[in-house]
């Protein structure tokens, strides 16, 4: 087949029509941005987070733009919160014949000197970033396998492969997310489930923006490692998120896509 013949038909679609996306951490920041973008691309959305008011705001923003969204309030740092999400999400999913997407966005920034880290810190960081990612994927993966198709997108980080003061256990958690992405893709790829991750550099969500303003010296140092000369905005990640959720990426699995402005290349 010549290149001309290969593109003589329809180009790959980045639309998400006929898909149902469960997005954790969807009340603010990157998760909210993904939810708005996925809805605009045609997906029905299940918003997951801990803040009822913010989840409601995101739902209203989607619906006012003509999209469809519901929300489930759950604390994914706790196993009972994950089980609660499973029960509530299943009620919605069982009524739908849409193809399924899971986006594991729930998380929080964490910077603390290694000598000061407590067992509680360790448990909290690993529970939200790694444990929740695994068990949400396990639940949704079963449903995707039954439908012989699905997309899971995890949120990793440049800290999964980079080091800095104060990033020890956060890096452990995000490295675990990238490893888990590859491991699940190996098990579930033959069953129709694609599993990928996005690894951004510092992204200016509400909380991260506040942290950078409080420590301008650190902000300048981190920014200097980014070849494009600025931190990411949540919208900078939307293209990658749409690609990995859409039919355009159906032959991509087990991959961590770095959306980092050149952080790794310049580090």
N, C-alpha and C positions, 0 to 999 in steps of 0.2 A: 504494500500500500504506500503510495506516495504521500508526502506531507499535504499536498493539495487535496488528495482524496480523503485524508484523515479528517480534514476540517470542512469538507463539503457539506456535511449535514449540520445539525444544531450544535452550537458550542456548549460546553459543560455549563450546567446551571448552578448558580449560587443562591437560588431561591429555596425557601424552606416550606413551601406550600405542602399541606398534607402531613405535617410533622408536629409532634407534641414535645416541647422542650421543658424539662425539669431543670431549673437553674437555682442552685443554692447560693447563699450570700447575695440574694437579689434585691435587698432593700436599699443598697447604696453602692457607690463606687463602681468597680469593674462589673460586678454581677448585675447591677441595675442597668448599666450601659449595654451589656450583652442582651438583656431581656428586651429592652426597647428596640434594639437592632433586629433581633430574631423575630419579634412581632411584626416589624415593618417588612421583613422578608417573607412573611406569610405563615409563620409558625404560631400555634396556640401555646401559651406559656403557663407553666405552674411555677410561681414565685415562692421561694423558700427562704426564710430568715427568722430572726428573733424579734424584730421590732414591728409590731402590728401596724402602727401608724405609717411607717415608711413603706411597708409592703403595700398598704392601701394606696399610698401616694403613687407608687410605681404602677399598680393595677389601673388606677384612674388615668394615668398618663398614657398607658397602652390603649385603653378603651376609648379615650378621647381622640386618639389617632386612628380609630377604626379597627384595632386589634382585639384579640381575645385573651384574657388572663384570669387566673384564679390564684389565690395564695394560701400557703400553709405555714403557720407559725411553729417553728421547732428549733430547739437548741441542739445542734449537731455535735457539740462537744461532749454530749452525754449519750450513752447507748439507748436510754429510754426515749430520748429525743429523736434518734435515728429510727427507732421502731415506730414511733408515732408518725413520723413522716411516711414511712412505708405504708402504714395502714390507711392514712388519708390519701396519699397519692394513688394507691391501688384502686380506690373507689372511683377516681376520675379516669385512670388509665383503662380500667376494665370496660368503661362505656365508650371508649374511643378505638377506632381502627387505624389511627394515625401511626406513622413510623416514629420511633422514640429517639430522643436525644437527652443525654444527661450532661450538664455542665457543673463540675465541682468547683465552685468559686468561693465557698465559705472559707474564711480565714482572716488573719489579722497580722499586721507587722509586729516583729519582736526583735529588739536589740538590747542585749544585756551582757555584761562581762561574764566570761565563763566561770570565774571564781565566785560570782554572786548568784548563780543560777540555783534554784531550789528544785526539789522533787515536784512540787506543785507546778512550777514553770514548765518543767519537762513534760509532765502529763498534759497540761493544757495545750501546749504547742503541738505535741505529737497527736493528741486526741482530735483536735480540730482539723489539722492539715493532712495527716496521714490516715488515722483510724476512720474518720468520717468519709474521706475519699474512698477508702476500700469498701466499707460496708454499704455506702450509697451505690457504689458501682456494682457490688455483689447483687443487691436487690434489683436494680435496673437491668443489670446484665442478664439475669434469669428471664425477665420479660422480653428483652431484645432477642435472646436466643430462641424463645418460643415463637417469635415473629420472623426469625431468620434474618434480621437486619437491625442495626442500631448504631448510634454514634455516642461515644463517651469522650468528653473533653475535660481534662484536668488542668488545674492552674498550678504550674510549677513556678520557677523563678530563676533568674541568673545566679542567685545564691546557691542553687543546686550544684553548681560547678565552680563557684568563686568563693573566696574567703575574705573576711574583714573582721576587725575588732567588733565583738558583740554579736556576731552572726552564727555562732556555733550550732545551737540546737535548731534555729530556724533553717539553717542550711541542711542539717540532718533531715528535717521534715520534708523539705522540698526535694532533696536528692531522693528520698524515699518515694515521693510522688512520681518523679520521672522514672525510677526503677519500676514502680508498680504499673505505670503506663505501658512499659515494654513487656512486663511479665503477663499482664492481662491480655495484651494484644496477641501474645503467643498462644494462650489458651483459647481465646474466644474468636480470633480471626477466622479460623476454619468454620466457625458456627455463624458467621455473618456480622459479627460485632467489631467495629473499628474503634480503637482506643488510642487517643493522641493527647498531647499536652501542649500548652502555651507557656513559655517562660519569659515573662517581661522583665525589664529592668525596673528601677524605682518608678512607680506610677502614681501620679498626683491625685489620689483619691482624697476625700476630706481629711481623714486621719493622717495620711502620709504628708499632705501639704502642711498640716499643723506641725508635725514632727520636724520637717525640713526648716520651717521658719524658726523653730525653737533652737536649732543648732545649725546656724548658717555656715560655720566652718566645715562641719561634716558634709553638709549639702554641697558646698563648693567642691570638696574633694571627690565626692561620688560623681558629681556631674562631669568633672574633668576626665573621668574614665570612659565617658560615653562619646563616641566619635561624632555623632550628630549634634553634640553640644547642648542637649537639654534633656530633662526628664520626660518620661512618657505621660501622656494624658490617657484616660480610659478609652477614648475614641480611637487612639492609635492601635489598639488591640482588636478592633472590630473586624477588620479585614481578615485576619487570621482566624478569628472565631467563626465567621460566616463560612469561610473556606472549609474548615474542618467539620462543620455541621452539615454541609451541603453535599449534593451528589458530585460536585467537582472534585472532592477528595476521596472518592470511593476506593481508590487504589493506594491510599496512604494510611498506614497503621503502625503503631509502636514508636511513633516519632515525637520528640519534644522540639517544638518550633520556637526558636529564640526570637522574640520581638523586642530587641534590646538596644536599638540605635547604634549598634556596633560595639557594645560593652565587651563582649568576649574577644572580638578581634583586636580591640585596643587595650585590653587588660594585660 
